[in-house]
């Protein structure tokens, strides 16, 4: 059996001290890398810099352990060029704003010599709600616009709609508006004051009461799923707003969705992706910092992080 090559792995993420070690997918990925003998380094996005076209970060060696309140040990900060490490995991959460986009441009200068997961240019080209509309016939009726008249007409047609920011995450700023709701104009004014971006409007899917599926794909292949049940009185199923996860096996329609999008994900270097499915419809393709690994592992007695690292190591050769 060929010995596994030790890799140096830099994890670009939000503050490590604040994570929930029983839910955070980055933590699970880091533990698996460490178990395989790879060297871990940690830095936050604001510690990334570029000088004369060469990208570096002030990063610290990191050791992880599944021990609440004592889950990480960080060494001394050192300046390291990213073209001298083997792998960068780009795992900070959105919002997908100009800061995020700038970071993808910086990381693109080292990829693929340094393997960035996911491919930064493709992350930039696949914003999660916009990317999904490329796949015809998979989404519910969907409108992307800043035009209040178009939004009012869409609601008049479908009577019950969801309005959400185009580049948000985690269920933040998601509103359900029935035809009787009088808050549409105020909501659009609020969105307009926050930014100049369009909003995304979709037909409300009552099937969400039975759950919103998170399906994980590795190299374009589905490897596990959970169903997230929204709390009573809540239109969002995100677990940090009260959604409850349950074990799930893929339906034929969900497999059909994965087969439709999987080859394109692999071709684009989107190694680790999480998609959301409500009823018969794809609603989002999450490529920035997908979650759900640990919940699926517990329900399925699986190790999805191992599958991600198998894919990374195969690409590194």
Steps between C-alpha positions, in 0.01 A plus 500: 500500500640841402567727796287814512693818423490753782342827389522847645144628534409863566142550620356844429201535729307712746624512864582145612419571866135577421403181316261229618721192485198268471362675193782678319599332172839676487587351838413151371712553188791621713480202734504258207798674341685487831417129543658439158824663609459827314636823650231754588535879490231752585435856395201733473411674172623841617848350550535435126716745302656539156836667437621546142262230383598241760244395761588434863328475837598528862405147602548283804562128531183339636416185693138395539324273749136414564498653844243770575661824615847371412460400137800677345858589577668766287872552465685824437395710202729481200491657155459227239454527125203303377689368200718310750214300655327206335133569571289798604151437634298817435242459773393842623127562501333742259358766448627477147604865481787686333735391778419137426538556126837675549626200697403266215711712263797478738470125548459447127864607456623190689248244374540222386869471597366551850166320487231738624178328606270598346660645182490875577420613147207260486379605845499855367316391186242293687324721757271263674156625404598626153692186402198279559291677235733362228340159545169529319200315637648439844397819683157623607371813321776754568539873440821704544441874483507842667177603329216529759239474228637164384502372858141611557395329177681182603317497832169564327568197279610258772328660805754365749869583452842497664722810471867478597830679442687372197833463682390425857555182698367298789140603445569864592258746344260236365135610499180319412229731361147382428268698273337665806829615652532879493876513568631443147568866419669566835709187459619605155584848632707341777688276257563803276649699786736216594649445153441539125482130425193325360300270723396146419131419512362147484162335522445381857520122519265364770702176490756682717282405799611141433861614481781659302757244393874572516683264266881483499680429172870416473650523151146526366372184669240502781647349817239575765201709600295629791152642518459826693154561647416865568380601844131573550415845363832526314540503120874422520642157571857607587607324817635812668147649487336194653487250215530136608705249301380148429641203310426499128545271201495651153182477295508423127436869426789607724731254324381642169592851617846381609555325167405819315742728685776261611711491181508880483608525865789258443605672179518833681719367783220535755612203707279547806149634441174507694169537318157578642186327374140569603241259367581446134714811461863604532517833684874567554846368413738580787863518386658748742495330840254208494381354830329179604788252519477423871123459506509256209790311658302446820184380324679279247797386710714645222812711453434751224820690584695191395330509159591867458862429590511197270399738219755764600783249527407350163521844339838563665630171358 
